[in-house]
Amino acid sequence: MTDTSFILWVQQFAQPWLTNFFLAVTALGAMEYYMVAIPIVYWLIDKHLGFRFAVFFTFSAYANSGLKYLFAVPRPPYEVRLTVQEGYSFPSGHAQGSTAFWGFLALHLRQRWAWAGAAVLIALISFSRIYLGVHYPLDILGGIAMGALLLGGYQLLHTRVSPDKVPLKGWLWTSIGIALALYLFHPHGDGPVTAGFILGALLGYALEMHTVDFSPKGRVGQNILRLLLGIGTLFVLRISLKPLTNLFPGTTGDLARYTLLGLWASLGAPWLFVRLGLAQSSKLKKQTTSLP
Protein backbone atom coordinates (compact mmCIF):
# COMPACT_ATOMS: atom_id res chain seq x y z
CA MET A 1 0.00 0.00 0.00
CA THR A 2 2.94 2.33 0.68
CA ASP A 3 5.22 1.32 -2.19
CA THR A 4 6.50 4.36 -4.08
CA SER A 5 7.84 2.44 -7.08
CA PHE A 6 4.91 3.36 -9.36
CA ILE A 7 5.08 7.02 -8.31
CA LEU A 8 8.80 7.10 -9.10
CA TRP A 9 8.22 5.38 -12.43
CA VAL A 10 5.64 8.02 -13.40
CA GLN A 11 7.84 10.88 -12.22
CA GLN A 12 10.72 9.82 -14.45
CA PHE A 13 8.72 11.44 -17.26
CA ALA A 14 8.24 14.68 -15.32
CA GLN A 15 8.78 17.96 -17.15
CA PRO A 16 8.12 21.52 -15.88
CA TRP A 17 5.25 22.02 -18.34
CA LEU A 18 3.76 18.64 -17.43
CA THR A 19 3.99 19.42 -13.72
CA ASN A 20 2.21 22.75 -14.29
CA PHE A 21 -0.46 20.94 -16.31
CA PHE A 22 -1.17 18.44 -13.53
CA LEU A 23 -1.13 21.18 -10.91
CA ALA A 24 -3.90 22.87 -12.90
CA VAL A 25 -5.76 19.57 -13.27
CA THR A 26 -5.52 18.77 -9.57
CA ALA A 27 -6.99 22.22 -8.78
CA LEU A 28 -10.24 20.94 -10.30
CA GLY A 29 -10.48 18.69 -7.26
CA ALA A 30 -9.93 21.44 -4.70
CA MET A 31 -12.73 22.45 -2.34
CA GLU A 32 -12.69 26.03 -3.66
CA TYR A 33 -13.62 24.76 -7.12
CA TYR A 34 -16.61 22.85 -5.78
CA MET A 35 -17.67 25.85 -3.68
CA VAL A 36 -18.11 27.76 -6.94
CA ALA A 37 -19.46 24.98 -9.15
CA ILE A 38 -22.24 23.50 -7.01
CA PRO A 39 -23.97 26.82 -6.13
CA ILE A 40 -24.21 27.52 -9.87
CA VAL A 41 -26.61 24.59 -10.12
CA TYR A 42 -28.65 25.69 -7.08
CA TRP A 43 -28.85 29.41 -7.88
CA LEU A 44 -29.00 29.40 -11.67
CA ILE A 45 -30.26 26.06 -13.00
CA ASP A 46 -32.35 23.84 -10.69
CA LYS A 47 -32.46 24.47 -6.95
CA HIS A 48 -33.89 21.03 -6.14
CA LEU A 49 -31.12 19.31 -8.06
CA GLY A 50 -28.59 21.74 -6.62
CA PHE A 51 -29.72 20.93 -3.09
CA ARG A 52 -29.33 17.19 -3.65
CA PHE A 53 -25.97 17.82 -5.31
CA ALA A 54 -24.69 19.87 -2.37
CA VAL A 55 -25.80 17.40 0.30
CA PHE A 56 -24.57 14.37 -1.65
CA PHE A 57 -21.17 15.85 -2.41
CA THR A 58 -20.68 17.18 1.12
CA PHE A 59 -21.60 13.79 2.58
CA SER A 60 -19.04 12.22 0.24
CA ALA A 61 -16.41 14.60 1.65
CA TYR A 62 -17.54 13.68 5.19
CA ALA A 63 -17.21 9.97 4.45
CA ASN A 64 -13.78 10.49 2.91
CA SER A 65 -12.53 12.35 5.96
CA GLY A 66 -13.93 9.68 8.26
CA LEU A 67 -12.25 6.88 6.32
CA LYS A 68 -8.94 8.73 6.32
CA TYR A 69 -9.02 8.97 10.10
CA LEU A 70 -10.12 5.35 10.36
CA PHE A 71 -7.25 3.95 8.27
CA ALA A 72 -4.71 6.68 9.16
CA VAL A 73 -2.40 5.84 6.25
CA PRO A 74 0.51 8.30 5.92
CA ARG A 75 1.05 10.02 2.59
CA PRO A 76 4.03 9.19 0.38
CA PRO A 77 7.33 10.56 1.74
CA TYR A 78 8.11 14.24 1.20
CA GLU A 79 10.94 13.33 -1.16
CA VAL A 80 8.48 12.31 -3.90
CA ARG A 81 5.93 15.11 -3.44
CA LEU A 82 5.87 17.78 -6.12
CA THR A 83 3.29 19.89 -4.26
CA VAL A 84 2.41 20.65 -0.65
CA GLN A 85 -0.23 18.33 0.79
CA GLU A 86 -0.76 17.20 4.36
CA GLY A 87 -3.15 14.82 6.10
CA TYR A 88 -3.79 11.13 5.62
CA SER A 89 -3.62 9.34 2.30
CA PHE A 90 -6.30 6.64 1.99
CA PRO A 91 -8.72 7.02 0.30
CA SER A 92 -7.84 9.87 -2.04
CA GLY A 93 -10.16 12.83 -1.52
CA HIS A 94 -9.51 14.10 -5.03
CA ALA A 95 -10.32 10.73 -6.60
CA GLN A 96 -13.46 10.28 -4.50
CA GLY A 97 -14.55 13.89 -4.89
CA SER A 98 -14.13 13.93 -8.66
CA THR A 99 -15.99 10.62 -8.95
CA ALA A 100 -18.82 11.98 -6.81
CA PHE A 101 -18.95 15.35 -8.57
CA TRP A 102 -18.63 14.39 -12.23
CA GLY A 103 -20.45 11.11 -11.71
CA PHE A 104 -23.40 12.98 -10.20
CA LEU A 105 -23.60 15.31 -13.19
CA ALA A 106 -23.33 12.43 -15.67
CA LEU A 107 -25.99 10.51 -13.76
CA HIS A 108 -28.47 13.35 -14.22
CA LEU A 109 -27.48 14.36 -17.74
CA ARG A 110 -27.90 10.73 -18.89
CA GLN A 111 -25.84 11.25 -22.04
CA ARG A 112 -22.95 9.19 -23.35
CA TRP A 113 -20.82 12.28 -23.82
CA ALA A 114 -21.41 13.21 -20.17
CA TRP A 115 -20.21 9.81 -18.96
CA ALA A 116 -17.22 9.96 -21.32
CA GLY A 117 -16.31 13.45 -20.11
CA ALA A 118 -16.74 12.38 -16.49
CA ALA A 119 -14.47 9.37 -17.02
CA VAL A 120 -11.75 11.52 -18.60
CA LEU A 121 -11.86 14.14 -15.84
CA ILE A 122 -11.91 11.55 -13.05
CA ALA A 123 -8.93 9.78 -14.64
CA LEU A 124 -6.95 13.00 -15.12
CA ILE A 125 -7.62 14.35 -11.62
CA SER A 126 -6.86 10.98 -10.06
CA PHE A 127 -3.66 10.45 -12.06
CA SER A 128 -2.49 13.96 -11.17
CA ARG A 129 -2.34 12.90 -7.52
CA ILE A 130 0.05 10.06 -8.36
CA TYR A 131 2.18 12.22 -10.66
CA LEU A 132 2.44 14.90 -7.95
CA GLY A 133 3.50 12.25 -5.44
CA VAL A 134 0.77 12.85 -2.86
CA HIS A 135 -1.09 9.54 -3.24
CA TYR A 136 -0.38 5.88 -3.78
CA PRO A 137 -2.24 3.99 -6.54
CA LEU A 138 -4.31 2.14 -3.94
CA ASP A 139 -5.46 5.48 -2.50
CA ILE A 140 -6.79 6.39 -5.94
CA LEU A 141 -8.58 3.09 -6.44
CA GLY A 142 -10.12 3.35 -2.97
CA GLY A 143 -11.34 6.89 -3.62
CA ILE A 144 -12.91 6.02 -6.96
CA ALA A 145 -14.56 2.92 -5.48
CA MET A 146 -15.99 4.90 -2.56
CA GLY A 147 -17.29 7.62 -4.87
CA ALA A 148 -18.95 5.02 -7.10
CA LEU A 149 -20.49 3.28 -4.07
CA LEU A 150 -22.00 6.55 -2.84
CA LEU A 151 -23.36 7.29 -6.31
CA GLY A 152 -25.10 3.92 -6.28
CA GLY A 153 -26.62 4.67 -2.88
CA TYR A 154 -27.76 8.10 -4.05
CA GLN A 155 -29.42 6.60 -7.11
CA LEU A 156 -31.46 4.30 -4.87
CA LEU A 157 -32.48 6.88 -2.27
CA HIS A 158 -32.65 10.38 -3.74
CA THR A 159 -36.29 10.25 -4.87
CA ARG A 160 -37.49 9.10 -1.45
CA VAL A 161 -36.42 12.12 0.62
CA SER A 162 -37.91 15.59 0.13
CA PRO A 163 -39.20 18.41 2.38
CA ASP A 164 -42.48 18.14 0.47
CA LYS A 165 -43.01 14.72 2.05
CA VAL A 166 -42.16 15.79 5.62
CA PRO A 167 -43.76 18.50 7.81
CA LEU A 168 -41.44 21.49 8.19
CA LYS A 169 -40.98 21.06 11.94
CA GLY A 170 -40.19 17.39 11.52
CA TRP A 171 -37.71 18.14 8.73
CA LEU A 172 -35.91 20.76 10.82
CA TRP A 173 -35.56 18.57 13.91
CA THR A 174 -34.53 15.57 11.85
CA SER A 175 -31.90 17.68 10.10
CA ILE A 176 -30.46 18.79 13.44
CA GLY A 177 -30.41 15.21 14.67
CA ILE A 178 -28.64 13.94 11.55
CA ALA A 179 -25.99 16.67 11.67
CA LEU A 180 -25.31 16.14 15.38
CA ALA A 181 -24.99 12.40 14.84
CA LEU A 182 -22.52 13.00 12.01
CA TYR A 183 -20.54 15.39 14.17
CA LEU A 184 -20.41 13.10 17.19
CA PHE A 185 -19.39 10.15 15.02
CA HIS A 186 -16.52 12.06 13.40
CA PRO A 187 -15.61 15.27 15.29
CA HIS A 188 -12.14 15.55 13.73
CA GLY A 189 -10.67 16.59 10.39
CA ASP A 190 -13.36 17.67 7.95
CA GLY A 191 -16.10 16.03 10.01
CA PRO A 192 -17.32 19.24 11.72
CA VAL A 193 -17.00 21.27 8.50
CA THR A 194 -19.04 18.86 6.41
CA ALA A 195 -21.60 18.09 9.12
CA GLY A 196 -22.13 21.83 9.60
CA PHE A 197 -22.60 22.54 5.91
CA ILE A 198 -25.03 19.64 5.58
CA LEU A 199 -27.02 21.02 8.52
CA GLY A 200 -27.10 24.51 7.01
CA ALA A 201 -28.15 23.16 3.62
CA LEU A 202 -30.90 20.96 5.07
CA LEU A 203 -32.33 23.75 7.21
CA GLY A 204 -31.93 26.45 4.59
CA TYR A 205 -33.46 24.48 1.73
CA ALA A 206 -36.62 23.67 3.67
CA LEU A 207 -36.97 27.20 5.03
CA GLU A 208 -36.35 28.67 1.58
CA MET A 209 -39.12 26.54 0.10
CA HIS A 210 -41.56 27.76 2.78
CA THR A 211 -40.58 31.43 2.96
CA VAL A 212 -38.97 32.46 -0.35
CA ASP A 213 -39.35 29.79 -3.02
CA PHE A 214 -37.20 31.64 -5.54
CA SER A 215 -36.96 30.69 -9.20
CA PRO A 216 -33.46 30.03 -10.60
CA LYS A 217 -34.62 31.26 -14.02
CA GLY A 218 -33.33 34.68 -14.96
CA ARG A 219 -31.74 36.83 -17.63
CA VAL A 220 -28.02 36.61 -18.35
CA GLY A 221 -27.26 39.85 -16.51
CA GLN A 222 -29.24 38.72 -13.48
CA ASN A 223 -27.46 35.37 -13.42
CA ILE A 224 -24.03 36.98 -13.58
CA LEU A 225 -24.88 39.34 -10.71
CA ARG A 226 -26.34 36.46 -8.68
CA LEU A 227 -23.18 34.45 -9.12
CA LEU A 228 -20.84 37.32 -8.28
CA LEU A 229 -22.86 38.34 -5.23
CA GLY A 230 -23.51 34.82 -3.99
CA ILE A 231 -20.01 33.40 -4.44
CA GLY A 232 -18.32 36.60 -3.30
CA THR A 233 -20.34 36.68 -0.09
CA LEU A 234 -19.77 32.95 0.46
CA PHE A 235 -16.00 33.39 0.41
CA VAL A 236 -16.14 36.57 2.51
CA LEU A 237 -18.23 34.76 5.12
CA ARG A 238 -15.89 31.79 5.04
CA ILE A 239 -13.04 34.09 6.05
CA SER A 240 -14.88 36.50 8.34
CA LEU A 241 -16.57 33.73 10.33
CA LYS A 242 -13.28 31.98 11.08
CA PRO A 243 -13.00 33.64 14.54
CA LEU A 244 -16.04 31.55 15.52
CA THR A 245 -13.71 28.59 15.83
CA ASN A 246 -12.13 30.25 18.87
CA LEU A 247 -15.43 31.07 20.57
CA PHE A 248 -16.71 27.50 20.84
CA PRO A 249 -15.16 24.49 22.57
CA GLY A 250 -13.30 21.90 20.54
CA THR A 251 -14.34 21.71 16.91
CA THR A 252 -17.90 22.94 17.46
CA GLY A 253 -16.79 26.33 16.11
CA ASP A 254 -16.20 24.74 12.71
CA LEU A 255 -19.63 23.12 12.95
CA ALA A 256 -21.26 26.51 13.65
CA ARG A 257 -19.23 28.34 10.99
CA TYR A 258 -20.12 25.97 8.18
CA THR A 259 -23.74 25.73 9.29
CA LEU A 260 -23.94 29.47 8.65
CA LEU A 261 -22.26 29.04 5.27
CA GLY A 262 -24.78 26.37 4.33
CA LEU A 263 -27.63 28.63 5.44
CA TRP A 264 -26.28 31.48 3.33
CA ALA A 265 -25.97 29.34 0.21
CA SER A 266 -29.40 27.72 0.52
CA LEU A 267 -31.51 30.49 2.15
CA GLY A 268 -29.70 33.80 2.58
CA ALA A 269 -28.51 34.19 -1.00
CA PRO A 270 -31.90 33.35 -2.61
CA TRP A 271 -33.64 35.76 -0.23
CA LEU A 272 -31.20 38.53 -1.18
CA PHE A 273 -31.53 37.75 -4.89
CA VAL A 274 -35.28 38.26 -4.65
CA ARG A 275 -34.97 41.44 -2.60
CA LEU A 276 -32.57 42.90 -5.17
CA GLY A 277 -34.78 41.97 -8.08
CA LEU A 278 -32.36 39.33 -9.36
CA ALA A 279 -34.86 36.47 -9.00
CA GLN A 280 -38.60 35.89 -8.85
CA SER A 281 -40.36 34.44 -5.80
CA SER A 282 -43.74 32.83 -5.20
CA LYS A 283 -43.62 33.79 -1.50
CA LEU A 284 -41.98 37.23 -1.38
CA LYS A 285 -44.19 39.35 -3.58
CA LYS A 286 -42.54 42.70 -2.93
CA GLN A 287 -39.15 43.43 -4.45
CA THR A 288 -37.29 46.55 -3.50
CA THR A 289 -35.38 47.12 -6.73
CA SER A 290 -34.90 45.73 -10.19
CA LEU A 291 -31.46 45.11 -11.63
CA PRO A 292 -30.77 43.87 -15.15
C-alpha positions as CSV (number, residue, x, y, z in Angstrom):
1,M,0.0,0.0,0.0
2,T,2.9,2.3,0.7
3,D,5.2,1.3,-2.2
4,T,6.5,4.4,-4.1
5,S,7.8,2.4,-7.1
6,F,4.9,3.4,-9.4
7,I,5.1,7.0,-8.3
8,L,8.8,7.1,-9.1
9,W,8.2,5.4,-12.4
10,V,5.6,8.0,-13.4
11,Q,7.8,10.9,-12.2
12,Q,10.7,9.8,-14.5
13,F,8.7,11.4,-17.3
14,A,8.2,14.7,-15.3
15,Q,8.8,18.0,-17.2
16,P,8.1,21.5,-15.9
17,W,5.3,22.0,-18.3
18,L,3.8,18.6,-17.4
19,T,4.0,19.4,-13.7
20,N,2.2,22.7,-14.3
21,F,-0.5,20.9,-16.3
22,F,-1.2,18.4,-13.5
23,L,-1.1,21.2,-10.9
24,A,-3.9,22.9,-12.9
25,V,-5.8,19.6,-13.3
26,T,-5.5,18.8,-9.6
27,A,-7.0,22.2,-8.8
28,L,-10.2,20.9,-10.3
29,G,-10.5,18.7,-7.3
30,A,-9.9,21.4,-4.7
31,M,-12.7,22.5,-2.3
32,E,-12.7,26.0,-3.7
33,Y,-13.6,24.8,-7.1
34,Y,-16.6,22.8,-5.8
35,M,-17.7,25.9,-3.7
36,V,-18.1,27.8,-6.9
37,A,-19.5,25.0,-9.2
38,I,-22.2,23.5,-7.0
39,P,-24.0,26.8,-6.1
40,I,-24.2,27.5,-9.9
41,V,-26.6,24.6,-10.1
42,Y,-28.7,25.7,-7.1
43,W,-28.8,29.4,-7.9
44,L,-29.0,29.4,-11.7
45,I,-30.3,26.1,-13.0
46,D,-32.4,23.8,-10.7
47,K,-32.5,24.5,-7.0
48,H,-33.9,21.0,-6.1
49,L,-31.1,19.3,-8.1
50,G,-28.6,21.7,-6.6
51,F,-29.7,20.9,-3.1
52,R,-29.3,17.2,-3.6
53,F,-26.0,17.8,-5.3
54,A,-24.7,19.9,-2.4
55,V,-25.8,17.4,0.3
56,F,-24.6,14.4,-1.6
57,F,-21.2,15.8,-2.4
58,T,-20.7,17.2,1.1
59,F,-21.6,13.8,2.6
60,S,-19.0,12.2,0.2
61,A,-16.4,14.6,1.7
62,Y,-17.5,13.7,5.2
63,A,-17.2,10.0,4.4
64,N,-13.8,10.5,2.9
65,S,-12.5,12.3,6.0
66,G,-13.9,9.7,8.3
67,L,-12.2,6.9,6.3
68,K,-8.9,8.7,6.3
69,Y,-9.0,9.0,10.1
70,L,-10.1,5.3,10.4
71,F,-7.3,4.0,8.3
72,A,-4.7,6.7,9.2
73,V,-2.4,5.8,6.2
74,P,0.5,8.3,5.9
75,R,1.0,10.0,2.6
76,P,4.0,9.2,0.4
77,P,7.3,10.6,1.7
78,Y,8.1,14.2,1.2
79,E,10.9,13.3,-1.2
80,V,8.5,12.3,-3.9
81,R,5.9,15.1,-3.4
82,L,5.9,17.8,-6.1
83,T,3.3,19.9,-4.3
84,V,2.4,20.7,-0.6
85,Q,-0.2,18.3,0.8
86,E,-0.8,17.2,4.4
87,G,-3.2,14.8,6.1
88,Y,-3.8,11.1,5.6
89,S,-3.6,9.3,2.3
90,F,-6.3,6.6,2.0
91,P,-8.7,7.0,0.3
92,S,-7.8,9.9,-2.0
93,G,-10.2,12.8,-1.5
94,H,-9.5,14.1,-5.0
95,A,-10.3,10.7,-6.6
96,Q,-13.5,10.3,-4.5
97,G,-14.5,13.9,-4.9
98,S,-14.1,13.9,-8.7
99,T,-16.0,10.6,-9.0
100,A,-18.8,12.0,-6.8
101,F,-18.9,15.4,-8.6
102,W,-18.6,14.4,-12.2
103,G,-20.4,11.1,-11.7
104,F,-23.4,13.0,-10.2
105,L,-23.6,15.3,-13.2
106,A,-23.3,12.4,-15.7
107,L,-26.0,10.5,-13.8
108,H,-28.5,13.4,-14.2
109,L,-27.5,14.4,-17.7
110,R,-27.9,10.7,-18.9
111,Q,-25.8,11.2,-22.0
112,R,-22.9,9.2,-23.3
113,W,-20.8,12.3,-23.8
114,A,-21.4,13.2,-20.2
115,W,-20.2,9.8,-19.0
116,A,-17.2,10.0,-21.3
117,G,-16.3,13.4,-20.1
118,A,-16.7,12.4,-16.5
119,A,-14.5,9.4,-17.0
120,V,-11.7,11.5,-18.6
121,L,-11.9,14.1,-15.8
122,I,-11.9,11.5,-13.1
123,A,-8.9,9.8,-14.6
124,L,-7.0,13.0,-15.1
125,I,-7.6,14.4,-11.6
126,S,-6.9,11.0,-10.1
127,F,-3.7,10.5,-12.1
128,S,-2.5,14.0,-11.2
129,R,-2.3,12.9,-7.5
130,I,0.1,10.1,-8.4
131,Y,2.2,12.2,-10.7
132,L,2.4,14.9,-8.0
133,G,3.5,12.3,-5.4
134,V,0.8,12.9,-2.9
135,H,-1.1,9.5,-3.2
136,Y,-0.4,5.9,-3.8
137,P,-2.2,4.0,-6.5
138,L,-4.3,2.1,-3.9
139,D,-5.5,5.5,-2.5
140,I,-6.8,6.4,-5.9
141,L,-8.6,3.1,-6.4
142,G,-10.1,3.4,-3.0
143,G,-11.3,6.9,-3.6
144,I,-12.9,6.0,-7.0
145,A,-14.6,2.9,-5.5
146,M,-16.0,4.9,-2.6
147,G,-17.3,7.6,-4.9
148,A,-19.0,5.0,-7.1
149,L,-20.5,3.3,-4.1
150,L,-22.0,6.5,-2.8
151,L,-23.4,7.3,-6.3
152,G,-25.1,3.9,-6.3
153,G,-26.6,4.7,-2.9
154,Y,-27.8,8.1,-4.0
155,Q,-29.4,6.6,-7.1
156,L,-31.5,4.3,-4.9
157,L,-32.5,6.9,-2.3
158,H,-32.7,10.4,-3.7
159,T,-36.3,10.3,-4.9
160,R,-37.5,9.1,-1.4
161,V,-36.4,12.1,0.6
162,S,-37.9,15.6,0.1
163,P,-39.2,18.4,2.4
164,D,-42.5,18.1,0.5
165,K,-43.0,14.7,2.1
166,V,-42.2,15.8,5.6
167,P,-43.8,18.5,7.8
168,L,-41.4,21.5,8.2
169,K,-41.0,21.1,11.9
170,G,-40.2,17.4,11.5
171,W,-37.7,18.1,8.7
172,L,-35.9,20.8,10.8
173,W,-35.6,18.6,13.9
174,T,-34.5,15.6,11.9
175,S,-31.9,17.7,10.1
176,I,-30.5,18.8,13.4
177,G,-30.4,15.2,14.7
178,I,-28.6,13.9,11.5
179,A,-26.0,16.7,11.7
180,L,-25.3,16.1,15.4
181,A,-25.0,12.4,14.8
182,L,-22.5,13.0,12.0
183,Y,-20.5,15.4,14.2
184,L,-20.4,13.1,17.2
185,F,-19.4,10.1,15.0
186,H,-16.5,12.1,13.4
187,P,-15.6,15.3,15.3
188,H,-12.1,15.6,13.7
189,G,-10.7,16.6,10.4
190,D,-13.4,17.7,7.9
191,G,-16.1,16.0,10.0
192,P,-17.3,19.2,11.7
193,V,-17.0,21.3,8.5
194,T,-19.0,18.9,6.4
195,A,-21.6,18.1,9.1
196,G,-22.1,21.8,9.6
197,F,-22.6,22.5,5.9
198,I,-25.0,19.6,5.6
199,L,-27.0,21.0,8.5
200,G,-27.1,24.5,7.0
201,A,-28.1,23.2,3.6
202,L,-30.9,21.0,5.1
203,L,-32.3,23.7,7.2
204,G,-31.9,26.5,4.6
205,Y,-33.5,24.5,1.7
206,A,-36.6,23.7,3.7
207,L,-37.0,27.2,5.0
208,E,-36.4,28.7,1.6
209,M,-39.1,26.5,0.1
210,H,-41.6,27.8,2.8
211,T,-40.6,31.4,3.0
212,V,-39.0,32.5,-0.3
213,D,-39.4,29.8,-3.0
214,F,-37.2,31.6,-5.5
215,S,-37.0,30.7,-9.2
216,P,-33.5,30.0,-10.6
217,K,-34.6,31.3,-14.0
218,G,-33.3,34.7,-15.0
219,R,-31.7,36.8,-17.6
220,V,-28.0,36.6,-18.3
221,G,-27.3,39.8,-16.5
222,Q,-29.2,38.7,-13.5
223,N,-27.5,35.4,-13.4
224,I,-24.0,37.0,-13.6
225,L,-24.9,39.3,-10.7
226,R,-26.3,36.5,-8.7
227,L,-23.2,34.5,-9.1
228,L,-20.8,37.3,-8.3
229,L,-22.9,38.3,-5.2
230,G,-23.5,34.8,-4.0
231,I,-20.0,33.4,-4.4
232,G,-18.3,36.6,-3.3
233,T,-20.3,36.7,-0.1
234,L,-19.8,33.0,0.5
235,F,-16.0,33.4,0.4
236,V,-16.1,36.6,2.5
237,L,-18.2,34.8,5.1
238,R,-15.9,31.8,5.0
239,I,-13.0,34.1,6.0
240,S,-14.9,36.5,8.3
241,L,-16.6,33.7,10.3
242,K,-13.3,32.0,11.1
243,P,-13.0,33.6,14.5
244,L,-16.0,31.6,15.5
245,T,-13.7,28.6,15.8
246,N,-12.1,30.3,18.9
247,L,-15.4,31.1,20.6
248,F,-16.7,27.5,20.8
249,P,-15.2,24.5,22.6
250,G,-13.3,21.9,20.5
251,T,-14.3,21.7,16.9
252,T,-17.9,22.9,17.5
253,G,-16.8,26.3,16.1
254,D,-16.2,24.7,12.7
255,L,-19.6,23.1,13.0
256,A,-21.3,26.5,13.6
257,R,-19.2,28.3,11.0
258,Y,-20.1,26.0,8.2
259,T,-23.7,25.7,9.3
260,L,-23.9,29.5,8.7
261,L,-22.3,29.0,5.3
262,G,-24.8,26.4,4.3
263,L,-27.6,28.6,5.4
264,W,-26.3,31.5,3.3
265,A,-26.0,29.3,0.2
266,S,-29.4,27.7,0.5
267,L,-31.5,30.5,2.1
268,G,-29.7,33.8,2.6
269,A,-28.5,34.2,-1.0
270,P,-31.9,33.3,-2.6
271,W,-33.6,35.8,-0.2
272,L,-31.2,38.5,-1.2
273,F,-31.5,37.7,-4.9
274,V,-35.3,38.3,-4.7
275,R,-35.0,41.4,-2.6
276,L,-32.6,42.9,-5.2
277,G,-34.8,42.0,-8.1
278,L,-32.4,39.3,-9.4
279,A,-34.9,36.5,-9.0
280,Q,-38.6,35.9,-8.8
281,S,-40.4,34.4,-5.8
282,S,-43.7,32.8,-5.2
283,K,-43.6,33.8,-1.5
284,L,-42.0,37.2,-1.4
285,K,-44.2,39.4,-3.6
286,K,-42.5,42.7,-2.9
287,Q,-39.2,43.4,-4.4
288,T,-37.3,46.6,-3.5
289,T,-35.4,47.1,-6.7
290,S,-34.9,45.7,-10.2
291,L,-31.5,45.1,-11.6
292,P,-30.8,43.9,-15.1
